[in-house]
Amino acid sequence: MAAKPIIAAHLINLLTYCVCSSKSYSTEPVPTPTPWPHQFHSILFMNYSGSLQIIDLWYDWPNGRNFNIIQNQLGNLLYDLEWNNGTSFLYTLDSSKECKTSQLEVGILRPNWLDGANYLGQKYVDGFLCNVWEKVDFIWYYEDVVNKRPVHWVFYTGRAAHVMTFEVGAVLEDAKWQAPIYCFEKKEEEKNNKLQSLIVSDS
């Protein structure tokens, strides 16, 4: 008759252990994305429905600037220069001297731009075990569980970035951040044309 109380005691101990283990597991903090370093250089391999690019990315938060040097597969080389005041230049440095300027409502991404992202768990991508987050149904971001470096991200459009290199603290020399003179000449020309159209419409 003594066997039943002993078995019951073991069952109670086992149940207590399971409940305690469950509580311990549930109190583990949910992983959060590592903020971007204030300055870094990264080479990205981009794929958008088979359209391939290599992007040379320079991020420089202290100086309020971000630079994407974009090599299209068997195509042209584009320079996408962004400033924290919302000014953006997209240009070539070849004989075509093409340049398009834009004034955006927001500046470059902040280092903590992933704050508030929704944690989705862990997944292997490109051979790395990654924590995965989703931000406002716009981007899915994959970060190496071990060293906290970004590995991969995918935009809602399907455009995917694979991080090939990630150099923390690397800075591009100041002279390389200067948009070519014809960007400013075209901007002034567009301004004059707009002013001229206003004068004609008012006359």
matplotlib code that plots the C-alpha trace (Angstrom):
import matplotlib.pyplot as plt

x = [0.0, 3.0, 3.8, 0.9, 1.9, 5.5, 4.3, 1.9, 4.8, 7.0, 4.2, 3.7, 7.5, 7.5, 4.5, 6.2, 9.4, 7.4, 5.5, 8.7, 10.5, 7.6, 7.6, 11.4, 11.2, 8.3, 10.3, 13.2, 13.5, 12.4, 15.5, 15.7, 17.6, 21.1, 21.3, 23.4, 26.9, 27.2, 29.7, 30.1, 30.9, 29.1, 28.9, 25.5, 24.4, 20.9, 18.3, 15.0, 13.1, 16.4, 17.6, 21.0, 23.1, 26.1, 25.8, 28.8, 27.1, 28.7, 26.7, 27.8, 25.3, 27.6, 27.9, 24.3, 25.0, 24.5, 26.0, 24.9, 27.2, 25.2, 26.6, 23.9, 24.7, 26.4, 25.0, 25.8, 27.2, 24.9, 25.7, 22.9, 23.9, 21.5, 21.8, 20.0, 18.2, 16.3, 18.4, 19.2, 21.3, 21.2, 23.9, 26.5, 30.2, 30.5, 30.2, 26.4, 26.6, 23.1, 21.8, 18.5, 18.0, 15.2, 14.0, 12.5, 10.5, 12.8, 16.6, 18.7, 17.8, 18.6, 20.9, 17.9, 15.5, 14.4, 13.1, 9.6, 10.0, 8.0, 10.1, 9.4, 11.8, 14.9, 15.7, 18.7, 19.5, 22.6, 24.1, 23.7, 21.3, 19.5, 17.0, 14.2, 12.1, 9.4, 8.8, 5.4, 5.0, 7.8, 10.9, 12.0, 15.4, 17.8, 20.6, 23.3, 22.4, 26.1, 27.8, 24.7, 25.7, 23.0, 23.0, 20.0, 16.9, 13.9, 11.6, 7.8, 8.4, 10.6, 13.8, 16.4, 19.8, 22.5, 25.2, 28.6, 30.9, 30.2, 33.1, 32.2, 33.9, 34.9, 34.6, 34.7, 36.9, 35.1, 36.0, 34.0, 30.8, 30.7, 28.0, 29.3, 28.9, 26.3, 23.9, 23.7, 23.6, 20.6, 18.9, 19.4, 18.1, 15.0, 14.4, 14.7, 12.3, 9.7, 10.0, 9.7, 6.5, 5.0, 5.7, 4.1, 1.0, 0.6, 0.9]
y = [0.0, 2.4, 2.3, 4.5, 7.5, 7.2, 7.2, 10.1, 12.1, 11.5, 12.7, 15.8, 16.5, 16.0, 18.3, 21.0, 20.7, 21.0, 24.1, 25.8, 25.0, 26.5, 29.6, 30.0, 29.6, 32.1, 34.8, 34.7, 38.1, 38.3, 39.1, 42.6, 43.7, 45.0, 48.7, 49.5, 50.7, 54.5, 53.9, 50.9, 49.6, 46.6, 44.9, 43.6, 41.2, 42.2, 40.0, 41.3, 38.7, 37.8, 41.3, 41.3, 44.1, 44.6, 47.5, 49.1, 50.6, 53.2, 54.3, 57.3, 58.4, 61.0, 62.9, 62.4, 60.6, 57.3, 56.2, 53.3, 52.6, 50.3, 48.1, 46.6, 43.2, 44.0, 47.5, 50.9, 52.1, 54.3, 56.5, 57.0, 59.6, 60.5, 63.1, 63.5, 66.7, 64.6, 65.6, 62.8, 62.6, 59.7, 60.1, 58.5, 59.5, 58.5, 60.6, 60.7, 63.0, 61.9, 63.2, 63.3, 65.1, 64.6, 66.2, 63.6, 64.2, 62.0, 61.6, 58.5, 55.5, 55.9, 53.3, 52.0, 52.0, 48.4, 49.4, 48.0, 45.2, 42.0, 39.0, 35.9, 33.4, 31.8, 30.5, 29.4, 31.6, 31.6, 29.0, 31.1, 30.6, 34.0, 35.8, 37.2, 40.3, 41.9, 45.7, 47.2, 44.6, 46.4, 44.5, 41.1, 41.3, 38.4, 38.8, 36.2, 34.7, 34.4, 37.6, 39.9, 41.0, 41.4, 38.5, 39.1, 41.3, 41.2, 44.0, 43.6, 43.8, 40.7, 42.6, 40.7, 41.7, 39.2, 40.7, 39.7, 41.9, 44.0, 46.3, 48.2, 51.6, 51.8, 55.4, 56.6, 59.6, 63.0, 63.8, 60.8, 62.2, 65.2, 65.0, 66.2, 69.8, 68.9, 67.8, 71.3, 72.8, 70.7, 71.5, 75.3, 74.8, 73.0, 75.8, 78.4, 76.5, 76.2, 79.9, 80.7, 78.6, 80.4, 83.8, 82.7, 81.3, 84.6, 86.8]
z = [0.0, 0.5, -3.2, -4.2, -2.0, -3.3, -6.9, -6.2, -4.6, -7.7, -10.0, -7.9, -8.1, -11.8, -12.3, -10.1, -12.2, -15.5, -14.2, -12.9, -16.2, -18.2, -16.1, -16.5, -20.2, -20.6, -18.7, -21.2, -22.9, -26.5, -28.7, -30.0, -33.2, -32.6, -33.5, -36.6, -35.8, -36.3, -39.1, -41.3, -44.8, -46.3, -49.7, -50.5, -53.2, -54.3, -56.1, -57.3, -59.4, -61.2, -61.6, -59.9, -58.3, -56.1, -53.7, -52.0, -48.9, -46.7, -43.6, -41.7, -39.0, -37.2, -40.4, -41.5, -44.7, -46.5, -49.8, -52.1, -55.0, -57.2, -59.9, -62.1, -63.7, -67.1, -66.7, -65.5, -62.2, -60.2, -57.2, -54.7, -52.1, -49.3, -46.6, -43.3, -44.4, -47.0, -49.9, -52.3, -55.5, -57.9, -60.6, -62.9, -63.2, -66.9, -70.0, -69.8, -66.7, -65.6, -62.3, -60.5, -57.3, -54.8, -51.6, -49.2, -46.1, -44.0, -43.8, -43.6, -41.4, -37.7, -36.1, -34.1, -37.0, -36.2, -32.8, -32.3, -34.9, -34.4, -33.5, -35.6, -34.2, -35.6, -39.1, -41.1, -44.1, -46.2, -43.8, -40.7, -37.8, -37.5, -35.4, -37.6, -37.2, -39.3, -39.3, -40.4, -43.1, -45.0, -44.3, -42.9, -41.2, -40.4, -37.9, -37.0, -33.6, -32.6, -33.6, -34.1, -37.6, -40.3, -42.7, -45.0, -45.4, -47.7, -48.6, -49.1, -52.9, -52.8, -53.3, -51.2, -49.8, -48.9, -46.7, -48.1, -45.9, -42.8, -41.6, -38.4, -38.1, -41.8, -43.1, -46.7, -47.3, -47.4, -51.0, -52.2, -50.7, -53.0, -55.8, -59.2, -60.2, -62.9, -60.3, -59.0, -62.4, -63.4, -60.1, -60.7, -64.3, -63.0, -60.5, -63.3, -65.5, -62.8, -62.0, -65.7, -66.0, -63.1, -64.7, -67.9, -66.2, -64.3, -67.3]

ax = plt.figure().add_subplot(projection="3d")
ax.plot(x, y, z, "-o")
ax.set_aspect("equal")
plt.show()
